[in-house]
């Protein structure tokens, strides 16, 4: 502001004249005022720039604002090569005053009136201060993309693995092992077997009606639990339940491939001399069924009772083809050959039966008697 005061004092010390005003004087006065305002505005700009570059501490050597990285939550900024800003020179620094004085003496221009010289001096002073003061933090330079202007950051959700960053996937809680369908079915079968065993044990202590009701209730919930139905058939046959015949026919209709139902129904009808019903029960048996040999034997016995000996021999021959050492089957076949009058085949069948040591004494004696009869 000393320049402004000097200009005001010069204007006050000028001698006053009584000369009439001329156009040239008016023009000079307007020029002086214009210079006054230009000088004042220049001084204000210089002061503002000096304050901005030095007192705020935000200026850089190039006079441009340093780009700042926008920090996001949970991010840590890697240490970069930085210089402490607190050591930047100010207008009161002796180095700055000395540099400004030297530049002013070289140009013979007041420091505050030469904006270019002042800015140059400040830049020079800042460069000197940076080279002499301001300790540096030595860090490993980070490779960044040429277009990136922000400092490298490390996201806490990234874990370094082998000098590479890989995202850490949050582990979801593993569901507990669910029991497989086969395990569930096996446990259910075990529970049903225990329940059936309890009913069978109680059948000796309770009435047939109670056991019957318990078995029917169990079959209503689990209609494919066949052991319970077989126990019901056994108890019903022992107590001559008239509903047993109806239960057998229903079982054959609902479960035609369950050989145990066919065999049980055939025996039931055979014991009651119901030969036709027994034979009809065994007409549709298949070789891949369980108890196939037993089904053939029951059908052969039934046909013998019906005097169908040739059909019975066919059934017995099928069993011999599968089990050639069955002495009991050879005995049954010999009886059918004897009924047909074929003594040669009958004698041969009885002789083959004796080769089976599993025959009972009664069966052995019967075969011997028939062989002796044919020889006499």
Secondary structure, DSSP 8 states (H G I E B T S, - for coil): -HHHHHHHHHHHTS--------HHHHHHHHHHHHHHHHHHHHHHHHHHHHIIIIISS---TTSS--------TTEEE-----B-GGG---TT-HHHHHHHHHHHHHHT--GGG-HHHHHHHHHHHHHHHHHHS--B---------TT--S--EEETTEEEETTEEEE-------------HHHHHHHHHHHHHHHHHHHHHHTTTS-HHHHHHHHHHHHHH-TT-HHHHHHHHHHHHHTT-TTHHHHHHHHHHH-TT-HHHHHHHHHHHHHTT-HHHHHHHTTT--TTSTTHHHHHHHHHHHHHHTT-HHHHHHHHHHHHHH-TT-HHHHHHHHHHHHHTT-HHHHHHHHHHHHT-TTS-HHHHHHHHHHHHHHH-
